Amino acid sequence: MDDTTYTKGIYTATATVCQADGGQFQGMVALVCDHGDALESLIYKVEATAASEEEALHEAKELAQRILGEIEL
């Protein structure tokens, strides 16, 4: 499944999916801030797991959009 990337100013959020226990999937977001001379990154996980990769990616996309929406430039 392809990752989805969103950008806002110097911030890039990449929504992805990883395998969780019990055949479940979990959405994750990697947030990277490019300060020019250094990169700063954080990983966020969707709290709930999902039965399918598609559902987990959808939840990760929503999380990425919410994170970027809260950032003030």
Residue, then its C-alpha position, 0 to 999 in steps of 0.5 A: m500500500d502506498d504512503t500518502t504525503y502532505t506538506k504545510g510550510i516546512y512540515t511534511a507528514t507521511a501517512t503509512v500503515c504497519q502490521a499490528d498483532g493479531g493480523q490487524f493494521q495500525g496507521m502511523v504518521a511521520l512528521v518531519c520539520d525541515h529547519g534548513d540546517a537540521l531535520e526534526s522528526l516525530i512519529y504518531k500512531v493511530e490509537a486503534t488498530a484496523a482490520s484492513e490496510e485500507e482502513a488503517l491508511h484512511e485513519a492515518k491520513e485523517l491523523a496527518q491532516r489533523i496534525l498539520g491543521e493544528i500547526e501555525l506557521 
